[in-house]
């Protein structure tokens, strides 16, 4: 608790505890970093949602959806792999608050 006589040194000495404690707050969002690959990530995420919706009711696997995305976007984004697609989809869903 901050008091009128709390010094910067007191806060700095307790900062590790404060940072750890913050993570358990319900509205904690972590660091606010610029989303560098936002356009790419959003395009991959939307394509993922579209493919899953189109194949709804059929037996689908994550790998088949990732391969479809890779086939459609590897020319535009040569750095992506099927593994990075899965990571991008998961991270984007979390960032958009859908998970």
C-alpha positions in Angstrom: 0.0 0.0 0.0 1.4 3.4 -0.9 1.6 6.0 1.8 2.6 9.6 1.8 6.0 8.7 3.0 6.7 5.8 0.5 9.9 6.3 -1.3 10.8 5.3 -4.9 13.5 3.0 -3.3 10.7 1.2 -1.4 8.7 0.6 -4.6 11.8 -0.5 -6.5 12.7 -3.0 -3.7 9.2 -4.5 -3.9 8.8 -4.3 -7.7 9.3 -8.1 -8.3 6.5 -8.9 -5.9 4.2 -6.1 -7.4 4.8 -7.5 -11.0 4.0 -11.0 -9.9 0.9 -9.9 -8.0 -0.4 -7.9 -11.0 -0.7 -11.1 -13.1 -3.4 -12.4 -10.9 -5.7 -9.3 -11.3 -8.8 -10.0 -13.4 -8.2 -7.2 -15.8 -4.5 -7.6 -16.2 -3.4 -7.5 -19.9 0.4 -7.7 -19.7 2.7 -5.5 -21.6 1.2 -3.4 -24.3 3.4 -4.0 -27.3 2.9 -3.0 -30.9 1.4 -5.8 -32.9 3.9 -5.8 -35.8 2.4 -8.5 -38.0 -1.2 -7.5 -37.3 -2.4 -7.6 -40.9 -0.8 -11.0 -41.6 -2.0 -12.5 -38.4 -5.5 -11.3 -38.9 -5.7 -12.5 -42.5 -4.5 -16.0 -41.4 -6.9 -16.0 -38.5 -9.9 -15.0 -40.7 -9.0 -17.6 -43.3 -8.8 -20.2 -40.5 -12.3 -19.3 -39.3 -13.6 -19.4 -42.9 -12.1 -22.8 -43.6 -13.4 -24.2 -40.3 -16.9 -22.8 -41.0 -16.9 -24.2 -44.6 -15.9 -27.7 -43.4 -18.2 -27.7 -40.4 -19.9 -31.0 -40.0 -17.1 -32.9 -41.7 -14.2 -34.7 -40.0 -11.4 -32.1 -40.0 -8.1 -31.9 -38.2 -6.0 -28.9 -37.3 -3.3 -30.1 -39.6 -5.7 -30.1 -42.6 -6.9 -26.6 -41.9 -3.3 -25.4 -41.5 -2.2 -27.0 -44.7 -5.1 -25.3 -46.6 -4.0 -22.0 -45.1 -0.3 -22.7 -46.0 -1.3 -23.6 -49.6 -3.2 -20.3 -50.0 -0.8 -18.0 -48.4 2.8 -19.3 -48.7 3.4 -17.2 -51.8 2.3 -14.0 -50.1 4.0 -14.9 -46.8 7.0 -17.2 -47.5 8.1 -17.1 -43.8 5.1 -19.0 -42.5 5.1 -22.7 -41.8 2.2 -24.9 -40.7 3.6 -24.7 -37.1 3.7 -20.9 -37.2 0.1 -20.9 -38.6 -1.1 -22.8 -35.5 0.8 -20.4 -33.2 -0.5 -17.3 -35.1 -4.1 -18.6 -34.9 -3.9 -19.3 -31.2 -2.2 -16.0 -30.3 -4.6 -14.0 -32.4 -7.6 -15.6 -30.8 -6.2 -14.8 -27.4 -5.4 -11.2 -28.4 -8.9 -10.7 -29.8 -10.4 -12.1 -26.6 -12.0 -15.1 -28.4 -10.3 -17.8 -26.2 
